[in-house]
Every structure is written in structure tokens, then in C-alpha cells.
Amino acid sequence: VPSIFAPDPVTLLISFIAGVLWVGVVTIVVSLLLMPFEFVGAYVHEIVSKKLGKKPEWLKLVITSYLTTVFASAIILFLVPEAITGVFYFLYYGF
């Protein structure tokens, strides 16, 4: 970039700080949206571990992941289908 068109260092620093803050806000919001599904996954893993007993741990994790994914997909697709486009809108355009 020619020096006449290049932004000054203060503008670059402000842009960088704003980007870091934006990533922090998005991280917090997405974490809060996904936290209930993490709790459901922990509960399902506890139940699967009790049911399967001495089966290998990887099998318990695969079954837990499958059941939790089916549950979360059903919730998102059937109860709140507009959440998918809302999250994409939030991530792209912001507040």
C-alpha cells in the first residue's frame, strides 16, 4: 500500500482493539447459548456410563455425542428454527 493511502498506526491499533473486544463479546454470547446443551451432554453421559457399565470409554463418548446431537438438533430445528439464522445474523452483522 502506498504510504499516502496507508492508515496511521493509531487507526490500526483502534481497529485491532475493537476486533479483540468483538471476538470476546461473540465468545461470551455463543458460550451462553451452548451452555444448556453442555449440561444436557454431561447428564446424558452420566446415564450412558451407568447403563453400559464396563464397556470402553470411547463407546460411551460416541453414544453420548450421538444422543446429545440428536437432542440439540431436535430442539433447534423444531422449537426454535429462527435461532439458526439469528445466530448467523448476530455473528455477521453484530448487535
Secondary structure, DSSP 8 states (H G I E B T S, - for coil): --TTTS--HHHHHHHHHHHHHHHHHHHHHHHHHHHHHHHHHHHHHHHHHHHHTTS-HHHHHHHHHHHHHHHHHHIIIII-THHHHHHHHHHHH--
